[in-house]
Amino acid sequence: MIWVVDKKVTSHLLTSGDLLAEVPLRISFEYAVDRGALVDGSLSIKVLYNSRLACKIFPRIKEDALQIEVQKTANDAVNEHLAMNGLSTTRDEVGQ
């Protein structure tokens, strides 16, 4: 079994009327691989982004709602990364 640590930069789009903002996300994730397969329960994800600025630009967005949206975007990016590398997870939500 080996542990893999990956980093990915992506973005989350926020829209409101005519306003569009791109929130950069820095995603760091680690997982274990054994015999070419992802070890169940080993995936851990950390997401860094500027939530204060996003909430300042979009005052109607609540910080906890933004966090949920950003986590979904991060999960999608990690799942895509894993799938492109021949690994997959069937979980919709992964750890933080």
N, C-alpha and C positions, 0 to 999 in steps of 0.2 A: 504494500500500500504506500502511495506517495501523497503528499499534500501539495496542492497547487494554490498559489496566490496570484490572482489576476487583478488588473485595474482597467477601468474603461471610463471614457468620457463621452457623455451623451447629453441630450437636452430634453427638457419638458416644455411643451408649448402651452401658454396661457392666453386665452382670448376673452375679450369682453367688448362687444360692440365693434368699434373700429380699431380698438387697441389690441396689439399682438405683442407678446413678450416671450422670449426664449430664456428659460432658466437653465443655466449649465449645471450638470450633475457630474460629480466625481464619484465613481462607484469602485469600491474595493471589495473583492469577494474571495473567499477561500473555500476549498472543498477537497475531499479525499477521493482518490481514484484507486480502485483495486481491480486488477485483471481487466483493465480497459473499461470499467463501469464506474459510474458515480456511486459513492458509498451513501446509502440512504441516511438522511439526518446530518450529514457533514457540511452542508452548504451554509455559509454565513455571509451576510451582505451588510456593508456599511455605506451609507450615502451621505455625501457632503454637498450642501447647496446653501445659497443665501436666502433663507426664508423671510427674513425681515424686509429685504428689498422687494421681493415678490409681493409680499402683503402690503407694502407701501405703494407699489404701482397699482395693485388691484385691492383696494380697501374692502371690497365686498367679500373677498375670500378669507375664510377663517384659517388660521395656521394649522389646526389639526386636520382640516379637510385637504389642505395643500399637501400635508405630509402623506396622507393616504394616496393621493394622486401621484405624487413623486415616487412613493414606494412601488406602486403598480408599474410605473414607467421603468424603474430600476429592475424590477422582477422580470419584465418583458425583455429588457436588454440582456440580462444575465441568462435567461432561458434561451434566447437566440444565440448567444455566445456558446453556450454549452451544446446546443443542437448542431451548430456549425463545426464543433470539435468532436462530434460523434457521441456526445454524452447528452443525457436528457433527464429532466426531473418531471414527475407527474404532479407535483405539488403546485397549486396556484399561487400560494404565498410562501415565501422563504424567510428565514430568520433575519433579524436586523443586526 
